[in-house]
């Protein structure tokens, strides 16, 4: 992909965007539809100051992180590059609606339509993945890059609340969640709580994959272990874990009680770019406190 950079340039798209008489700040119900006809819902959250715009899209599998751009008359342009994804959104604003296109790198694009509303909706993140047989004990036995087994049947995990983060080192939303979890461990240390990551990585030599996981953990200074689950794909993750209707997003977070039964599965992550990040942190803490207080 061609790349250009201009030192000292403070604007993102145009040096002098045309003056705007509209303000698109607010929340939007959004639908993306790609060239195959597949579609997915989202919630757009935008804040406009003059011609500058920032915001994000929340979906049922995560968020698009920190988008920035500008309004030029009635034209909206937003972009983001986070080291993994290169996103570009354009749209025309009119009548409290946005109609435009979304480009991800040079391999994907979709049309999108958004309507301003004070009550946008997505499915509950706790309802998308679930256990097929809730009365079945959750089995977990995977190896970390330092050749240590993490096995929930071991004595070290007995009578403890467990949280399993399904992630990938390639996933920006997972990185956001990893940083949140790491801070949570520091803020609320508890010997009765165990948090473990289970990474699904892109294809490669097994040793290189393990090195990648170790590097990810080291770079973020994570206080919890990360084991290797398999190749990065949702079907693989679901098959490896078993007894789930599916894994539909990276990250996905499993909350497991002291008896090794899954209490709740949270799909996706509302990260720091979203309006729901504080709510998620509160819900995460309340869920763990509830499980810790169970007999």
TADANOR-V291502 format. One record per residue. N is the residue number from 0. PSI is psi in whole degrees, -180 to 180 (none if undefined). OMEGA is omega in radians with two decimals (999 if undefined). Layout:
BEGIN
n->N psi->PSI omega->OMEGA
n->N psi->PSI omega->OMEGA
END
This chain:
BEGIN
n->0 psi->127 omega->3.11
n->1 psi->146 omega->-3.10
n->2 psi->138 omega->3.11
n->3 psi->143 omega->3.07
n->4 psi->141 omega->-3.12
n->5 psi->113 omega->-3.10
n->6 psi->133 omega->3.05
n->7 psi->-2 omega->-3.14
n->8 psi->124 omega->-3.05
n->9 psi->-16 omega->3.11
n->10 psi->156 omega->-3.08
n->11 psi->-42 omega->-3.07
n->12 psi->-55 omega->-3.10
n->13 psi->141 omega->-3.13
n->14 psi->-41 omega->-3.13
n->15 psi->81 omega->3.08
n->16 psi->149 omega->3.11
n->17 psi->144 omega->3.13
n->18 psi->148 omega->-3.12
n->19 psi->144 omega->3.08
n->20 psi->4 omega->-3.13
n->21 psi->157 omega->3.08
n->22 psi->118 omega->-3.06
n->23 psi->10 omega->3.14
n->24 psi->137 omega->3.12
n->25 psi->-168 omega->-3.14
n->26 psi->150 omega->-3.05
n->27 psi->141 omega->2.94
n->28 psi->125 omega->-2.97
n->29 psi->146 omega->3.00
n->30 psi->124 omega->3.05
n->31 psi->137 omega->3.10
n->32 psi->122 omega->-3.09
n->33 psi->-174 omega->-3.03
n->34 psi->-16 omega->3.11
n->35 psi->-7 omega->-3.08
n->36 psi->-9 omega->3.08
n->37 psi->144 omega->-3.10
n->38 psi->158 omega->3.04
n->39 psi->148 omega->-3.11
n->40 psi->156 omega->3.10
n->41 psi->168 omega->2.99
n->42 psi->122 omega->3.08
n->43 psi->134 omega->3.11
n->44 psi->112 omega->-3.04
n->45 psi->148 omega->3.06
n->46 psi->123 omega->-3.09
n->47 psi->134 omega->3.04
n->48 psi->107 omega->-3.02
n->49 psi->-125 omega->3.09
n->50 psi->-10 omega->-3.10
n->51 psi->139 omega->-3.12
n->52 psi->139 omega->2.98
n->53 psi->160 omega->-3.14
n->54 psi->-162 omega->3.14
n->55 psi->174 omega->2.98
n->56 psi->128 omega->2.99
n->57 psi->133 omega->3.07
n->58 psi->-180 omega->3.13
n->59 psi->-5 omega->3.13
n->60 psi->2 omega->-3.13
n->61 psi->-168 omega->3.14
n->62 psi->166 omega->-3.11
n->63 psi->11 omega->3.08
n->64 psi->-150 omega->-2.90
n->65 psi->103 omega->3.09
n->66 psi->142 omega->3.06
n->67 psi->156 omega->3.12
n->68 psi->-144 omega->-3.03
n->69 psi->158 omega->2.93
n->70 psi->133 omega->3.07
n->71 psi->97 omega->-2.98
n->72 psi->-111 omega->3.11
n->73 psi->9 omega->-3.08
n->74 psi->130 omega->3.10
n->75 psi->134 omega->3.02
n->76 psi->128 omega->3.10
n->77 psi->147 omega->3.10
n->78 psi->168 omega->3.11
n->79 psi->138 omega->2.94
n->80 psi->118 omega->-3.05
n->81 psi->17 omega->-3.13
n->82 psi->-21 omega->3.11
n->83 psi->-42 omega->-3.09
n->84 psi->143 omega->2.98
n->85 psi->108 omega->-3.06
n->86 psi->142 omega->3.00
n->87 psi->129 omega->3.09
n->88 psi->133 omega->2.95
n->89 psi->155 omega->-3.13
n->90 psi->159 omega->3.00
n->91 psi->134 omega->-3.10
n->92 psi->135 omega->3.07
n->93 psi->133 omega->3.09
n->94 psi->39 omega->-3.12
n->95 psi->23 omega->3.11
n->96 psi->156 omega->3.07
n->97 psi->136 omega->3.07
n->98 psi->125 omega->-3.09
n->99 psi->-161 omega->-3.12
n->100 psi->151 omega->3.11
n->101 psi->129 omega->3.11
n->102 psi->131 omega->3.03
n->103 psi->107 omega->-3.04
n->104 psi->-141 omega->3.11
n->105 psi->10 omega->-3.02
n->106 psi->-9 omega->-3.03
n->107 psi->139 omega->2.93
n->108 psi->157 omega->-3.13
n->109 psi->151 omega->2.98
n->110 psi->149 omega->3.07
n->111 psi->146 omega->3.13
n->112 psi->135 omega->-3.11
n->113 psi->140 omega->3.11
n->114 psi->129 omega->-3.10
n->115 psi->134 omega->-3.12
n->116 psi->152 omega->3.07
n->117 psi->-3 omega->-3.11
n->118 psi->61 omega->3.08
n->119 psi->155 omega->-3.05
n->120 psi->144 omega->2.92
n->121 psi->164 omega->3.04
n->122 psi->151 omega->3.08
n->123 psi->132 omega->3.14
n->124 psi->-17 omega->-3.14
n->125 psi->1 omega->-3.07
n->126 psi->-8 omega->-2.98
n->127 psi->-48 omega->3.04
n->128 psi->143 omega->3.11
n->129 psi->164 omega->3.12
n->130 psi->138 omega->3.13
n->131 psi->-34 omega->3.08
n->132 psi->93 omega->-3.04
n->133 psi->-23 omega->-3.10
n->134 psi->1 omega->-3.13
n->135 psi->132 omega->3.13
n->136 psi->141 omega->-3.12
n->137 psi->126 omega->3.13
n->138 psi->135 omega->-3.13
n->139 psi->114 omega->3.09
n->140 psi->102 omega->-3.10
n->141 psi->158 omega->-3.06
n->142 psi->142 omega->3.09
n->143 psi->168 omega->3.12
n->144 psi->-23 omega->3.09
n->145 psi->24 omega->3.01
n->146 psi->28 omega->3.07
n->147 psi->133 omega->3.09
n->148 psi->137 omega->2.97
n->149 psi->108 omega->-3.03
n->150 psi->114 omega->-3.08
n->151 psi->-9 omega->3.08
n->152 psi->-9 omega->3.11
n->153 psi->156 omega->-3.12
n->154 psi->-31 omega->-3.10
n->155 psi->-21 omega->-3.10
n->156 psi->0 omega->-3.08
n->157 psi->137 omega->3.09
n->158 psi->31 omega->3.10
n->159 psi->149 omega->3.02
n->160 psi->135 omega->-3.13
n->161 psi->140 omega->2.99
n->162 psi->126 omega->3.11
n->163 psi->121 omega->3.09
n->164 psi->114 omega->3.05
n->165 psi->119 omega->-2.99
n->166 psi->179 omega->2.97
n->167 psi->142 omega->-3.14
n->168 psi->-16 omega->-3.12
n->169 psi->-4 omega->-2.91
n->170 psi->112 omega->-3.13
n->171 psi->-40 omega->3.09
n->172 psi->-36 omega->3.10
n->173 psi->-39 omega->3.10
n->174 psi->-44 omega->3.10
n->175 psi->-44 omega->-3.13
n->176 psi->-38 omega->3.12
n->177 psi->-42 omega->3.12
n->178 psi->-39 omega->3.09
n->179 psi->-48 omega->-3.12
n->180 psi->-41 omega->-3.13
n->181 psi->-43 omega->3.11
n->182 psi->-37 omega->3.12
n->183 psi->-43 omega->3.13
n->184 psi->-39 omega->3.12
n->185 psi->-40 omega->-3.07
n->186 psi->-31 omega->-3.06
n->187 psi->63 omega->3.14
n->188 psi->137 omega->-3.14
n->189 psi->122 omega->-3.10
n->190 psi->-13 omega->3.11
n->191 psi->5 omega->3.13
n->192 psi->130 omega->3.08
n->193 psi->128 omega->3.07
n->194 psi->131 omega->-3.09
n->195 psi->138 omega->3.01
n->196 psi->147 omega->3.04
n->197 psi->109 omega->-3.00
n->198 psi->137 omega->3.01
n->199 psi->117 omega->-2.93
n->200 psi->158 omega->3.10
n->201 psi->159 omega->-2.99
n->202 psi->148 omega->3.13
n->203 psi->170 omega->3.07
n->204 psi->135 omega->-3.09
n->205 psi->-40 omega->3.14
n->206 psi->-38 omega->3.10
n->207 psi->-37 omega->3.11
n->208 psi->-46 omega->3.12
n->209 psi->-39 omega->3.11
n->210 psi->-37 omega->3.14
n->211 psi->-43 omega->3.12
n->212 psi->-43 omega->3.13
n->213 psi->-40 omega->3.13
n->214 psi->-41 omega->3.10
n->215 psi->-48 omega->-3.11
n->216 psi->-40 omega->-3.13
n->217 psi->-43 omega->-3.08
n->218 psi->-32 omega->3.12
n->219 psi->-2 omega->-3.13
n->220 psi->47 omega->-3.06
n->221 psi->140 omega->-3.11
n->222 psi->5 omega->3.14
n->223 psi->151 omega->-3.09
n->224 psi->154 omega->3.04
n->225 psi->123 omega->3.09
n->226 psi->168 omega->-3.12
n->227 psi->128 omega->-3.10
n->228 psi->-30 omega->-3.11
n->229 psi->-165 omega->-3.12
n->230 psi->145 omega->-3.09
n->231 psi->93 omega->2.97
n->232 psi->147 omega->-2.98
n->233 psi->-38 omega->3.13
n->234 psi->-43 omega->3.10
n->235 psi->-46 omega->-3.13
n->236 psi->-43 omega->-3.14
n->237 psi->-42 omega->-3.12
n->238 psi->-40 omega->-3.12
n->239 psi->-40 omega->-3.10
n->240 psi->-33 omega->3.10
n->241 psi->160 omega->3.05
n->242 psi->19 omega->3.07
n->243 psi->150 omega->3.08
n->244 psi->-16 omega->3.09
n->245 psi->162 omega->2.95
n->246 psi->122 omega->-2.98
n->247 psi->0 omega->-3.13
n->248 psi->151 omega->2.88
n->249 psi->119 omega->0.07
n->250 psi->161 omega->2.91
n->251 psi->139 omega->-3.04
n->252 psi->126 omega->-3.14
n->253 psi->130 omega->3.07
n->254 psi->121 omega->-3.01
n->255 psi->133 omega->-3.06
n->256 psi->-179 omega->-3.06
n->257 psi->-20 omega->-3.12
n->258 psi->5 omega->-3.13
n->259 psi->32 omega->3.00
n->260 psi->140 omega->3.12
n->261 psi->124 omega->3.11
n->262 psi->-40 omega->-3.06
n->263 psi->148 omega->3.05
n->264 psi->123 omega->-3.13
n->265 psi->118 omega->-3.12
n->266 psi->131 omega->3.10
n->267 psi->-168 omega->-3.07
n->268 psi->127 omega->3.02
n->269 psi->98 omega->-3.01
n->270 psi->-172 omega->-3.04
n->271 psi->-13 omega->3.09
n->272 psi->-10 omega->-3.02
n->273 psi->165 omega->3.08
n->274 psi->-13 omega->-3.03
n->275 psi->4 omega->-3.08
n->276 psi->-45 omega->-3.14
n->277 psi->-38 omega->3.09
n->278 psi->-41 omega->3.14
n->279 psi->-44 omega->3.14
n->280 psi->-42 omega->3.13
n->281 psi->-45 omega->-3.13
n->282 psi->-42 omega->3.11
n->283 psi->-49 omega->-3.12
n->284 psi->-43 omega->-3.12
n->285 psi->-38 omega->3.11
n->286 psi->-46 omega->-3.14
n->287 psi->-42 omega->3.12
n->288 psi->-40 omega->3.11
n->289 psi->-45 omega->-3.12
n->290 psi->-37 omega->3.11
n->291 psi->-32 omega->-3.10
n->292 psi->-7 omega->3.08
n->293 psi->146 omega->3.10
n->294 psi->none omega->999
END
